[in-house]
Amino acid sequence: MQSKEVIKNVPHGFLFHAEIIYETENSFAFTNAMGNTMQELLDGIKDRFKQYEDRQPQLSEVLFEPNGEKIDVTYTVRTFLNKEYYYGKFY
């Protein structure tokens, strides 16, 4: 039986937290990436995508200050990832 307790905060102190969903044999599972800078976060996301590349990983949600205001920056991160994919690194 699953716990009904909801985690209100993530168990780390990083400024960025990304949830990545991927396929399993019978369902879906989540993994995460985190970082204190946007570049650390993007590198972490790319590492997870590479780790689960055969399971069709997708970026589900990205939060800035996940233990504070919980600002949704998913669109911004997807934009950065797409630009980097098409144009190379942007720094």
N, C-alpha and C positions, 0 to 999 in steps of 0.2 A: 504494500500500500504506500502511496506517495504521501510525503509530508504536505500539510496544508499551509506551512509557514512560507511566507514570501520574503525573499531577500530584498531589502530596500536599498542596500548599497553594495558595491562591488568590493571584494576583499583585497584591494591594493590601493596605493596612494598616487597612482599615475594621473596625469591631467586628461588623457584620452583613453577611451575604452571602446573597442569595436567588437560586435557580436557577428560571427560568421556561421552560417548554416550550411551543412553538407549532408549528402545522402549516406545512409547506412544500408545494410542488407534488407532490413524490414521497415525502416522509417527514416527519420532525420535526427541529426545531433547538432550540437553547437560547440564551437570553440571560440576563443577570443584572441585579440591582439591588443596591446597597450603600449603607451609611450608618453613621455613628457613633452615631446616636440612633435610637430606634424610629420617630420621626416622619420622619426623613430616609429610612429604609428604606421605610416605607409610601408616602411620596411617590414614591420611585423605582419601586416596584412598580406603583403606579397609572399612572405615566408609561409604563412598558413595556407594561402592559395596553392603554393607549390607543394606543400606537404599533403594536401587533400585534392590535388588536381584531377585524380581519377574518380572523384566523388562529387563533381560539379559544385564546388563551393560558391556561395553567394554572400555578399555583404548584406547583413540584415539591418544593423543599426550601429551608429557611431555617436558617442556622447562625449562632450567636453565637460569637465568637472563632474564625473559620474557619481561622486559622493556628495555633491553640493547642488548646484542649480540644475544639473542634468540638461545641458543645452544640446539639442539634436543638430549635429553637423554632418549627417549622413550624405546629403546632397553635395556638400563641399568636398568631402573625401572622395566620393564617386567621380566628381569632376576632375580632381587632381589625378586619380588613378587612370582615368580615360585619357587625359592630356599626356601623361607620362607614357602611356601605352603607344599613343600615336606619334608623339614628338620627342620622346626620350626624356631623360631627367630634366627637371625644371629648376634646379638650383645651381 
